[in-house]
């Protein structure tokens, strides 16, 4: 994980949009408000972006 605080999905940096930090599997990631529903409702869309996303279930 780099030191750049950018959305996991759209890659926009925190200098352009607000991002929220979250922790998963001992690592930290950032996600913007636009993509927060993705991690909650459609985590399968994060496969390839978030390690272990294939094991997550949507709410």
PyMOL Python script that loads the backbone (N, CA, C, O; Angstrom):
from pymol import cmd

cmd.read_pdbstr("""\
ATOM      1  N   UNK A   1       0.848  -1.183   0.000  1.00  0.00           N
ATOM      2  CA  UNK A   1       0.000   0.000   0.000  1.00  0.00           C
ATOM      3  C   UNK A   1       0.887   1.237   0.000  1.00  0.00           C
ATOM      4  O   UNK A   1       1.805   1.350   0.813  1.00  0.00           O
ATOM      5  N   UNK A   2       0.622   2.131  -0.882  1.00  0.00           N
ATOM      6  CA  UNK A   2       1.429   3.345  -0.973  1.00  0.00           C
ATOM      7  C   UNK A   2       0.956   4.362   0.061  1.00  0.00           C
ATOM      8  O   UNK A   2      -0.064   4.159   0.720  1.00  0.00           O
ATOM      9  N   UNK A   3       1.699   5.453   0.201  1.00  0.00           N
ATOM     10  CA  UNK A   3       1.341   6.513   1.135  1.00  0.00           C
ATOM     11  C   UNK A   3       0.292   7.448   0.568  1.00  0.00           C
ATOM     12  O   UNK A   3      -0.207   8.316   1.284  1.00  0.00           O
ATOM     13  N   UNK A   4      -0.052   7.295  -0.691  1.00  0.00           N
ATOM     14  CA  UNK A   4      -1.048   8.147  -1.321  1.00  0.00           C
ATOM     15  C   UNK A   4      -2.425   7.742  -0.818  1.00  0.00           C
ATOM     16  O   UNK A   4      -2.795   6.569  -0.866  1.00  0.00           O
ATOM     17  N   UNK A   5      -3.176   8.723  -0.338  1.00  0.00           N
ATOM     18  CA  UNK A   5      -4.525   8.462   0.154  1.00  0.00           C
ATOM     19  C   UNK A   5      -5.494   8.661  -1.007  1.00  0.00           C
ATOM     20  O   UNK A   5      -5.904   9.783  -1.306  1.00  0.00           O
ATOM     21  N   UNK A   6      -5.852   7.551  -1.658  1.00  0.00           N
ATOM     22  CA  UNK A   6      -6.750   7.624  -2.809  1.00  0.00           C
ATOM     23  C   UNK A   6      -7.805   6.542  -2.697  1.00  0.00           C
ATOM     24  O   UNK A   6      -7.599   5.516  -2.048  1.00  0.00           O
ATOM     25  N   UNK A   7      -8.929   6.782  -3.333  1.00  0.00           N
ATOM     26  CA  UNK A   7     -10.024   5.819  -3.321  1.00  0.00           C
ATOM     27  C   UNK A   7      -9.582   4.515  -3.975  1.00  0.00           C
ATOM     28  O   UNK A   7      -8.969   4.513  -5.042  1.00  0.00           O
ATOM     29  N   UNK A   8      -9.900   3.432  -3.326  1.00  0.00           N
ATOM     30  CA  UNK A   8      -9.576   2.098  -3.816  1.00  0.00           C
ATOM     31  C   UNK A   8     -10.178   1.841  -5.197  1.00  0.00           C
ATOM     32  O   UNK A   8      -9.588   1.133  -6.012  1.00  0.00           O
ATOM     33  N   UNK A   9     -11.348   2.414  -5.456  1.00  0.00           N
ATOM     34  CA  UNK A   9     -12.079   2.136  -6.693  1.00  0.00           C
ATOM     35  C   UNK A   9     -11.729   3.127  -7.804  1.00  0.00           C
ATOM     36  O   UNK A   9     -11.258   2.727  -8.869  1.00  0.00           O
ATOM     37  N   UNK A  10     -11.960   4.419  -7.558  1.00  0.00           N
ATOM     38  CA  UNK A  10     -11.801   5.412  -8.633  1.00  0.00           C
ATOM     39  C   UNK A  10     -10.405   6.031  -8.686  1.00  0.00           C
ATOM     40  O   UNK A  10     -10.076   6.744  -9.634  1.00  0.00           O
ATOM     41  N   UNK A  11      -9.590   5.762  -7.671  1.00  0.00           N
ATOM     42  CA  UNK A  11      -8.198   6.233  -7.611  1.00  0.00           C
ATOM     43  C   UNK A  11      -8.063   7.746  -7.464  1.00  0.00           C
ATOM     44  O   UNK A  11      -6.965   8.277  -7.627  1.00  0.00           O
ATOM     45  N   UNK A  12      -9.152   8.452  -7.161  1.00  0.00           N
ATOM     46  CA  UNK A  12      -9.044   9.894  -6.937  1.00  0.00           C
ATOM     47  C   UNK A  12      -8.390  10.130  -5.581  1.00  0.00           C
ATOM     48  O   UNK A  12      -8.737   9.474  -4.599  1.00  0.00           O
ATOM     49  N   UNK A  13      -7.437  11.072  -5.526  1.00  0.00           N
ATOM     50  CA  UNK A  13      -6.715  11.317  -4.275  1.00  0.00           C
ATOM     51  C   UNK A  13      -7.515  12.172  -3.296  1.00  0.00           C
ATOM     52  O   UNK A  13      -8.483  12.837  -3.667  1.00  0.00           O
ATOM     53  N   UNK A  14      -7.087  12.136  -2.047  1.00  0.00           N
ATOM     54  CA  UNK A  14      -7.761  12.909  -1.001  1.00  0.00           C
ATOM     55  C   UNK A  14      -7.602  14.413  -1.203  1.00  0.00           C
ATOM     56  O   UNK A  14      -8.274  15.197  -0.533  1.00  0.00           O
ATOM     57  N   UNK A  15      -6.737  14.822  -2.104  1.00  0.00           N
ATOM     58  CA  UNK A  15      -6.617  16.248  -2.424  1.00  0.00           C
ATOM     59  C   UNK A  15      -7.765  16.712  -3.313  1.00  0.00           C
ATOM     60  O   UNK A  15      -8.000  17.914  -3.440  1.00  0.00           O
ATOM     61  N   UNK A  16      -8.490  15.764  -3.937  1.00  0.00           N
ATOM     62  CA  UNK A  16      -9.620  16.096  -4.817  1.00  0.00           C
ATOM     63  C   UNK A  16     -10.973  15.785  -4.196  1.00  0.00           C
ATOM     64  O   UNK A  16     -11.940  16.515  -4.411  1.00  0.00           O
ATOM     65  N   UNK A  17     -11.044  14.701  -3.425  1.00  0.00           N
ATOM     66  CA  UNK A  17     -12.312  14.267  -2.836  1.00  0.00           C
ATOM     67  C   UNK A  17     -12.059  13.772  -1.413  1.00  0.00           C
ATOM     68  O   UNK A  17     -10.935  13.396  -1.080  1.00  0.00           O
ATOM     69  N   UNK A  18     -13.098  13.767  -0.570  1.00  0.00           N
ATOM     70  CA  UNK A  18     -12.901  13.180   0.757  1.00  0.00           C
ATOM     71  C   UNK A  18     -12.796  11.665   0.655  1.00  0.00           C
ATOM     72  O   UNK A  18     -13.493  11.047  -0.150  1.00  0.00           O
ATOM     73  N   UNK A  19     -11.948  11.076   1.447  1.00  0.00           N
ATOM     74  CA  UNK A  19     -11.825   9.620   1.505  1.00  0.00           C
ATOM     75  C   UNK A  19     -11.872   9.179   2.968  1.00  0.00           C
ATOM     76  O   UNK A  19     -11.476   9.917   3.869  1.00  0.00           O
ATOM     77  N   UNK A  20     -12.362   7.972   3.178  1.00  0.00           N
ATOM     78  CA  UNK A  20     -12.440   7.377   4.507  1.00  0.00           C
ATOM     79  C   UNK A  20     -11.485   6.203   4.571  1.00  0.00           C
ATOM     80  O   UNK A  20     -11.425   5.383   3.655  1.00  0.00           O
ATOM     81  N   UNK A  21     -10.740   6.131   5.660  1.00  0.00           N
ATOM     82  CA  UNK A  21      -9.801   5.024   5.839  1.00  0.00           C
ATOM     83  C   UNK A  21     -10.540   3.848   6.473  1.00  0.00           C
ATOM     84  O   UNK A  21     -11.353   4.030   7.378  1.00  0.00           O
ATOM     85  N   UNK A  22     -10.246   2.633   5.985  1.00  0.00           N
ATOM     86  CA  UNK A  22     -10.744   1.432   6.640  1.00  0.00           C
ATOM     87  C   UNK A  22      -9.633   0.393   6.660  1.00  0.00           C
ATOM     88  O   UNK A  22      -8.692   0.447   5.869  1.00  0.00           O
ATOM     89  N   UNK A  23      -9.765  -0.542   7.572  1.00  0.00           N
ATOM     90  CA  UNK A  23      -8.763  -1.590   7.748  1.00  0.00           C
ATOM     91  C   UNK A  23      -9.360  -2.929   7.355  1.00  0.00           C
ATOM     92  O   UNK A  23     -10.511  -3.226   7.672  1.00  0.00           O
ATOM     93  N   UNK A  24      -8.571  -3.728   6.665  1.00  0.00           N
ATOM     94  CA  UNK A  24      -8.991  -5.067   6.268  1.00  0.00           C
ATOM     95  C   UNK A  24      -7.748  -5.930   6.133  1.00  0.00           C
ATOM     96  O   UNK A  24      -6.790  -5.547   5.461  1.00  0.00           O
ATOM     97  N   UNK A  25      -7.763  -7.077   6.760  1.00  0.00           N
ATOM     98  CA  UNK A  25      -6.644  -8.024   6.730  1.00  0.00           C
ATOM     99  C   UNK A  25      -5.316  -7.354   7.083  1.00  0.00           C
ATOM    100  O   UNK A  25      -4.321  -7.501   6.374  1.00  0.00           O
ATOM    101  N   UNK A  26      -5.326  -6.618   8.190  1.00  0.00           N
ATOM    102  CA  UNK A  26      -4.112  -5.976   8.711  1.00  0.00           C
ATOM    103  C   UNK A  26      -3.552  -4.870   7.808  1.00  0.00           C
ATOM    104  O   UNK A  26      -2.428  -4.415   8.024  1.00  0.00           O
ATOM    105  N   UNK A  27      -4.306  -4.438   6.815  1.00  0.00           N
ATOM    106  CA  UNK A  27      -3.868  -3.355   5.923  1.00  0.00           C
ATOM    107  C   UNK A  27      -4.884  -2.224   5.970  1.00  0.00           C
ATOM    108  O   UNK A  27      -6.033  -2.426   6.365  1.00  0.00           O
ATOM    109  N   UNK A  28      -4.457  -1.041   5.568  1.00  0.00           N
ATOM    110  CA  UNK A  28      -5.386   0.081   5.515  1.00  0.00           C
ATOM    111  C   UNK A  28      -5.634   0.480   4.069  1.00  0.00           C
ATOM    112  O   UNK A  28      -4.743   0.424   3.221  1.00  0.00           O
ATOM    113  N   UNK A  29      -6.873   0.885   3.816  1.00  0.00           N
ATOM    114  CA  UNK A  29      -7.318   1.277   2.488  1.00  0.00           C
ATOM    115  C   UNK A  29      -8.169   2.531   2.629  1.00  0.00           C
ATOM    116  O   UNK A  29      -8.577   2.893   3.733  1.00  0.00           O
ATOM    117  N   UNK A  30      -8.433   3.188   1.512  1.00  0.00           N
ATOM    118  CA  UNK A  30      -9.267   4.381   1.502  1.00  0.00           C
ATOM    119  C   UNK A  30     -10.366   4.202   0.470  1.00  0.00           C
ATOM    120  O   UNK A  30     -10.172   3.565  -0.565  1.00  0.00           O
ATOM    121  N   UNK A  31     -11.536   4.781   0.776  1.00  0.00           N
ATOM    122  CA  UNK A  31     -12.652   4.726  -0.162  1.00  0.00           C
ATOM    123  C   UNK A  31     -13.403   6.048  -0.080  1.00  0.00           C
ATOM    124  O   UNK A  31     -13.524   6.632   0.997  1.00  0.00           O
ATOM    125  N   UNK A  32     -13.904   6.515  -1.209  1.00  0.00           N
ATOM    126  CA  UNK A  32     -14.621   7.786  -1.248  1.00  0.00           C
ATOM    127  C   UNK A  32     -16.116   7.553  -0.988  1.00  0.00           C
ATOM    128  O   UNK A  32     -16.587   6.419  -1.082  1.00  0.00           O
ATOM    129  N   UNK A  33     -16.859   8.610  -0.665  1.00  0.00           N
ATOM    130  CA  UNK A  33     -18.289   8.463  -0.389  1.00  0.00           C
ATOM    131  C   UNK A  33     -19.077   7.863  -1.557  1.00  0.00           C
ATOM    132  O   UNK A  33     -20.045   7.135  -1.335  1.00  0.00           O
ATOM    133  N   UNK A  34     -18.681   8.156  -2.775  1.00  0.00           N
ATOM    134  CA  UNK A  34     -19.380   7.626  -3.945  1.00  0.00           C
ATOM    135  C   UNK A  34     -19.288   6.101  -4.001  1.00  0.00           C
ATOM    136  O   UNK A  34     -20.229   5.443  -4.445  1.00  0.00           O
ATOM    137  N   UNK A  35     -18.178   5.542  -3.559  1.00  0.00           N
ATOM    138  CA  UNK A  35     -17.975   4.097  -3.655  1.00  0.00           C
ATOM    139  C   UNK A  35     -18.186   3.351  -2.343  1.00  0.00           C
ATOM    140  O   UNK A  35     -18.029   2.131  -2.302  1.00  0.00           O
ATOM    141  N   UNK A  36     -18.539   4.056  -1.273  1.00  0.00           N
ATOM    142  CA  UNK A  36     -18.838   3.400  -0.002  1.00  0.00           C
ATOM    143  C   UNK A  36     -19.958   2.359  -0.157  1.00  0.00           C
ATOM    144  O   UNK A  36     -19.848   1.278   0.421  1.00  0.00           O
ATOM    145  N   UNK A  37     -21.030   2.639  -0.913  1.00  0.00           N
ATOM    146  CA  UNK A  37     -22.069   1.612  -1.101  1.00  0.00           C
ATOM    147  C   UNK A  37     -21.546   0.337  -1.762  1.00  0.00           C
ATOM    148  O   UNK A  37     -22.088  -0.744  -1.531  1.00  0.00           O
ATOM    149  N   UNK A  38     -20.516   0.450  -2.570  1.00  0.00           N
ATOM    150  CA  UNK A  38     -19.943  -0.728  -3.224  1.00  0.00           C
ATOM    151  C   UNK A  38     -19.400  -1.704  -2.196  1.00  0.00           C
ATOM    152  O   UNK A  38     -19.645  -2.906  -2.291  1.00  0.00           O
ATOM    153  N   UNK A  39     -18.675  -1.203  -1.227  1.00  0.00           N
ATOM    154  CA  UNK A  39     -18.086  -2.095  -0.226  1.00  0.00           C
ATOM    155  C   UNK A  39     -19.159  -2.708   0.673  1.00  0.00           C
ATOM    156  O   UNK A  39     -18.969  -3.794   1.220  1.00  0.00           O
ATOM    157  N   UNK A  40     -20.286  -2.011   0.823  1.00  0.00           N
ATOM    158  CA  UNK A  40     -21.367  -2.515   1.671  1.00  0.00           C
ATOM    159  C   UNK A  40     -22.278  -3.477   0.915  1.00  0.00           C
ATOM    160  O   UNK A  40     -22.572  -4.567   1.405  1.00  0.00           O
ATOM    161  N   UNK A  41     -22.724  -3.081  -0.271  1.00  0.00           N
ATOM    162  CA  UNK A  41     -23.749  -3.833  -0.993  1.00  0.00           C
ATOM    163  C   UNK A  41     -23.226  -4.739  -2.103  1.00  0.00           C
ATOM    164  O   UNK A  41     -23.843  -5.763  -2.398  1.00  0.00           O
ATOM    165  N   UNK A  42     -22.109  -4.387  -2.723  1.00  0.00           N
ATOM    166  CA  UNK A  42     -21.582  -5.148  -3.864  1.00  0.00           C
ATOM    167  C   UNK A  42     -20.078  -5.376  -3.752  1.00  0.00           C
ATOM    168  O   UNK A  42     -19.337  -5.002  -4.661  1.00  0.00           O
ATOM    169  N   UNK A  43     -19.613  -5.977  -2.669  1.00  0.00           N
ATOM    170  CA  UNK A  43     -18.162  -6.134  -2.508  1.00  0.00           C
ATOM    171  C   UNK A  43     -17.515  -6.986  -3.593  1.00  0.00           C
ATOM    172  O   UNK A  43     -16.302  -6.910  -3.786  1.00  0.00           O
ATOM    173  N   UNK A  44     -18.296  -7.794  -4.304  1.00  0.00           N
ATOM    174  CA  UNK A  44     -17.732  -8.598  -5.394  1.00  0.00           C
ATOM    175  C   UNK A  44     -17.156  -7.704  -6.492  1.00  0.00           C
ATOM    176  O   UNK A  44     -16.299  -8.145  -7.258  1.00  0.00           O
ATOM    177  N   UNK A  45     -17.612  -6.462  -6.577  1.00  0.00           N
ATOM    178  CA  UNK A  45     -17.062  -5.522  -7.557  1.00  0.00           C
ATOM    179  C   UNK A  45     -15.637  -5.092  -7.191  1.00  0.00           C
ATOM    180  O   UNK A  45     -14.947  -4.475  -8.004  1.00  0.00           O
ATOM    181  N   UNK A  46     -15.204  -5.410  -5.991  1.00  0.00           N
ATOM    182  CA  UNK A  46     -13.859  -5.040  -5.544  1.00  0.00           C
ATOM    183  C   UNK A  46     -12.836  -6.138  -5.789  1.00  0.00           C
ATOM    184  O   UNK A  46     -11.666  -5.985  -5.437  1.00  0.00           O
ATOM    185  N   UNK A  47     -13.263  -7.242  -6.388  1.00  0.00           N
ATOM    186  CA  UNK A  47     -12.326  -8.321  -6.701  1.00  0.00           C
ATOM    187  C   UNK A  47     -11.258  -7.772  -7.648  1.00  0.00           C
ATOM    188  O   UNK A  47     -11.574  -7.169  -8.674  1.00  0.00           O
ATOM    189  N   UNK A  48     -10.023  -7.982  -7.300  1.00  0.00           N
ATOM    190  CA  UNK A  48      -8.905  -7.443  -8.063  1.00  0.00           C
ATOM    191  C   UNK A  48      -8.407  -6.112  -7.519  1.00  0.00           C
ATOM    192  O   UNK A  48      -7.303  -5.677  -7.845  1.00  0.00           O
ATOM    193  N   UNK A  49      -9.226  -5.464  -6.684  1.00  0.00           N
ATOM    194  CA  UNK A  49      -8.830  -4.194  -6.075  1.00  0.00           C
ATOM    195  C   UNK A  49      -8.535  -4.350  -4.592  1.00  0.00           C
ATOM    196  O   UNK A  49      -7.664  -3.675  -4.044  1.00  0.00           O
ATOM    197  N   UNK A  50      -9.276  -5.254  -3.946  1.00  0.00           N
ATOM    198  CA  UNK A  50      -9.151  -5.485  -2.514  1.00  0.00           C
ATOM    199  C   UNK A  50      -8.843  -6.956  -2.283  1.00  0.00           C
ATOM    200  O   UNK A  50      -9.652  -7.813  -2.640  1.00  0.00           O
ATOM    201  N   UNK A  51      -7.698  -7.268  -1.695  1.00  0.00           N
ATOM    202  CA  UNK A  51      -7.366  -8.673  -1.455  1.00  0.00           C
ATOM    203  C   UNK A  51      -8.447  -9.351  -0.616  1.00  0.00           C
ATOM    204  O   UNK A  51      -8.871  -8.810   0.406  1.00  0.00           O
ATOM    205  N   UNK A  52      -8.890 -10.520  -1.039  1.00  0.00           N
ATOM    206  CA  UNK A  52      -9.902 -11.263  -0.301  1.00  0.00           C
ATOM    207  C   UNK A  52     -11.324 -10.810  -0.539  1.00  0.00           C
ATOM    208  O   UNK A  52     -12.235 -11.282   0.142  1.00  0.00           O
ATOM    209  N   UNK A  53     -11.548  -9.907  -1.486  1.00  0.00           N
ATOM    210  CA  UNK A  53     -12.900  -9.408  -1.756  1.00  0.00           C
ATOM    211  C   UNK A  53     -13.838 -10.522  -2.188  1.00  0.00           C
ATOM    212  O   UNK A  53     -15.050 -10.415  -2.008  1.00  0.00           O
ATOM    213  N   UNK A  54     -13.297 -11.579  -2.751  1.00  0.00           N
ATOM    214  CA  UNK A  54     -14.135 -12.696  -3.182  1.00  0.00           C
ATOM    215  C   UNK A  54     -14.772 -13.424  -1.998  1.00  0.00           C
ATOM    216  O   UNK A  54     -15.714 -14.195  -2.181  1.00  0.00           O
ATOM    217  N   UNK A  55     -14.267 -13.186  -0.792  1.00  0.00           N
ATOM    218  CA  UNK A  55     -14.813 -13.829   0.401  1.00  0.00           C
ATOM    219  C   UNK A  55     -15.867 -12.970   1.095  1.00  0.00           C
ATOM    220  O   UNK A  55     -16.518 -13.434   2.031  1.00  0.00           O
ATOM    221  N   UNK A  56     -16.046 -11.727   0.652  1.00  0.00           N
ATOM    222  CA  UNK A  56     -17.000 -10.814   1.277  1.00  0.00           C
ATOM    223  C   UNK A  56     -18.399 -11.024   0.713  1.00  0.00           C
ATOM    224  O   UNK A  56     -18.567 -11.383  -0.453  1.00  0.00           O
ATOM    225  N   UNK A  57     -19.403 -10.794   1.563  1.00  0.00           N
ATOM    226  CA  UNK A  57     -20.793 -10.882   1.130  1.00  0.00           C
ATOM    227  C   UNK A  57     -21.439  -9.521   1.275  1.00  0.00           C
ATOM    228  O   UNK A  57     -21.194  -8.812   2.251  1.00  0.00           O
ATOM    229  N   UNK A  58     -22.263  -9.155   0.307  1.00  0.00           N
ATOM    230  CA  UNK A  58     -22.972  -7.887   0.356  1.00  0.00           C
ATOM    231  C   UNK A  58     -24.057  -7.889   1.412  1.00  0.00           C
ATOM    232  O   UNK A  58     -24.572  -8.936   1.804  1.00  0.00           O
ATOM    233  N   UNK A  59     -24.398  -6.674   1.870  1.00  0.00           N
ATOM    234  CA  UNK A  59     -25.416  -6.540   2.905  1.00  0.00           C
ATOM    235  C   UNK A  59     -26.758  -6.197   2.360  1.00  0.00           C
ATOM    236  O   UNK A  59     -27.714  -6.052   3.122  1.00  0.00           O
TER     237      UNK A  59
END
""", "prot")
cmd.dss("prot")
cmd.show_as("cartoon", "prot")
cmd.util.cbc("prot")
cmd.orient("prot")
